[in-house]
């Protein structure tokens, strides 16, 4: 009888310990319904506005022949990248953020980590190409412009480089089983200093942010200085105000 009491106490202690462990392993990312509803409204608005807005831009340019200029081709590419990322990744990000649990399998896990990088690269370098096109048109107006075919080749090269840059992120993406849930993550080759992941993210930061920022900044700075420094011979007040207005419009572009 005396031995039964300690045994019963030990069983109760073990049960409490297991319950505590199960609670600690439970998904801590579960959100209350009202918060999920707010996030759902926000994500829905983002997806609808982004997809519809960018599709309208693409349709306006492609449906009207006179709109098919070099700059507008790059705008179509920019709109396509933005709409694709919203359609393929934003909804998945919402469902993943609710419980931090991955429901879509290994293949889509790889795509989910691969495509946003490619789309961002394509978007930013489309804007870079637009800046260079404006630079050539204003600073070197007598130089031959890109043809429609050459513009399409440039867009193809942009996407090729985007896929190459994003490939490592997709290749090393894996799904991993944690207590109570499945997650999607990037598992770089093991190294004591995590040199692979750090090198990749450093190169990605330089190529996606700093290099385009430098090129765009320099191009528009030279364009702005050139436009504002130029003067029209004579002192025609009306003509002067027209020129100032034109400069401001170009500066906003």
C-alpha positions, 0 to 999 in steps of 0.5 A: 500500500505504501509503495502504491502511493509513490508510484501513483505520484510518479505517474502523475508527475510523468503525465504533467511532464509530458503535458508540459512538453507537448505544450512547449512543442505546440505551434506558438504561431497560432493567431486568434480568429479576429487577427486572421480576419484582419490579415486576410482582408489586408492580403486580399486587398494587396493581391487584388490591387497588385494583380488587377492594376499590373494586368491593366497596365500590360493590357493598355500597352500591348493592346495599343500599337502606338504605346509599344515603345522601348520604355513601355516594353520595360514597364510591361516586364516590370508589371508582369514581374510584380503581378506574378509575385503577388499571384504566386507568393502573396497568398501562400505567404498569408497561409504560411504566416497564420500558423507558420506551417507549410502545406504545399510540399517540397516542390512548391517550397523550392519555387516559393523561395526561388521566384520572389528573388527572380521577380524582384531582380527582374523588376529592379533591372527593368527600372534600371533599363528604363533609367538608362534608356532615358539617359541615352534619349536625353544625353545622347539623342543622336545615338540609335535607340534600341529596337523592339527586337533588341528590347525583347532580347534585353528583357530575356537576358534580365530574366535569365540572370534573375533565374541564375541568381535565384537558383541557389535559394530554390535548390537548397530549399527543403521542408523540415518536420518540427514537433507538431508542424512542417516548415519550409526553409533554406538549408545551406551546405553545412559549414562552421562559419555559414560561409555559403549563405553569407556569401550568397546574401552578400552577392544578392544584396550588391546585385539587387540593391546597391548596383542598380541604385548606383546606376539609376542614381547616376543616370538620373543625376546626370539627366537632371543636371543636364536639363536644368543647366540648359538654357534657351537663347533669348529671353522669351518669357512664355518659352522659358516657362514652357521649358521649366514645365518640361524639365519638371515633368522629365524630373518627375519621370 
